[in-house]
Amino acid sequence: MKPKRISILLQVLLVFVTVLALLETAHAQGASARQVVTLEVLELNRIDINMMSLTLTIQDANAQAGITIPAANSDGVLFWTTNGENKKITVASSNASPRFELKLMAVDVTPRAGVPVPEIIFNDTQTKDFITGVTKTSGRCQIRYTASAPIQAGVGRETYVITYTITGS
């Protein structure tokens, strides 16, 4: 082999080795990027009702017993969702000193979505437990309203603004 050819072959081999070394160095230095992704799930509490207003009319009485016949309605449906633990649903009325009586009860609560308390009487603005034991669930129930009025309460109209809340127990 001629010395010139050997020199060219050595130069080509040297360039090849140099390129290979550069590629290896570039690869060793990293041709990648990293990112840390943090997923955060906040506590979600949602509550809704299908009827925004309702009118109960007491229009009949038992003449022999001398009492009015209560008016009732079970058309309202309450829906709730929470991913939290140890929650309850409470109710409160805006009517501080009612002349007539309004009762409220949760009926047909979704299984394992909470435990209804006995019938509630609204006689002040105090917050009252409505459904307890609500944990990581979606649920629903019918709301049964019952209105009554003693004869001596007379005639009139009262308005109650009922507030339903999901809260810690």
Residue pairs with C-beta under 8 A, 6 or more apart in sequence:
41 83
43 82
43 83
43 84
44 81
44 82
44 83
44 84
45 80
45 81
45 82
45 84
45 87
45 166
46 79
46 80
46 81
46 82
46 166
47 78
47 79
47 80
47 81
47 89
47 164
47 165
47 166
48 78
48 79
48 80
49 76
49 77
49 78
49 79
49 143
49 164
50 76
50 77
50 79
51 75
51 76
51 77
54 73
54 75
54 76
54 145
56 71
56 72
56 73
56 102
56 145
56 147
57 71
58 68
58 69
58 70
58 71
58 100
58 147
58 148
58 149
59 71
60 68
60 69
61 67
61 68
61 69
61 151
62 68
62 69
66 151
67 150
67 151
68 148
68 149
68 150
68 151
70 146
70 147
70 148
71 146
71 147
71 148
72 144
72 145
72 146
72 147
73 144
73 145
74 107
74 142
74 143
74 144
74 145
75 142
76 142
76 143
76 145
77 140
77 141
77 142
77 143
78 89
78 106
78 140
78 141
78 142
78 143
78 164
79 138
79 139
79 140
80 89
80 113
80 134
80 137
80 138
80 139
80 140
80 166
81 137
81 138
81 139
82 134
82 135
82 136
82 137
82 166
83 136
84 135
84 136
84 168
85 135
85 136
86 135
86 168
86 169
87 134
87 135
87 166
87 167
87 168
87 169
88 114
88 129
88 130
88 131
88 132
88 133
88 134
88 166
88 167
88 168
88 169
89 114
89 129
89 130
89 131
89 134
89 164
89 165
89 166
89 167
90 127
90 128
90 129
90 130
90 164
90 165
90 167
91 104
91 120
91 127
91 128
91 130
91 162
91 163
91 164
91 165
92 125
92 126
92 127
92 128
92 162
92 163
92 165
93 102
93 122
93 124
93 125
93 160
93 161
93 162
93 163
94 125
94 159
94 160
94 161
94 162
94 163
95 102
95 122
95 125
95 158
95 159
95 160
95 161
96 124
96 125
97 124
98 122
98 123
98 158
98 160
99 149
99 153
99 154
99 156
99 158
100 147
100 148
100 149
100 153
100 156
100 158
101 121
101 122
101 123
101 147
101 148
101 149
102 121
102 122
102 145
102 146
102 147
102 158
102 160
103 119
103 120
103 121
103 122
103 145
103 146
103 147
103 148
104 119
104 120
104 122
104 130
104 143
104 144
104 145
104 146
104 162
105 116
105 118
105 119
105 120
105 143
105 144
105 146
106 116
106 117
106 130
106 131
106 141
106 142
106 143
106 144
107 116
107 141
107 142
107 143
107 144
108 141
108 142
109 115
109 116
109 131
109 139
109 140
109 141
110 137
110 138
110 139
110 140
110 141
112 137
113 131
113 134
113 137
113 138
113 139
113 140
114 131
114 132
114 133
114 134
114 137
114 139
114 141
115 131
115 132
115 133
116 130
116 131
116 141
117 128
117 129
117 130
117 131
117 132
119 146
120 128
120 130
122 160
122 162
127 165
130 164
131 139
131 141
132 169
133 169
134 166
134 169
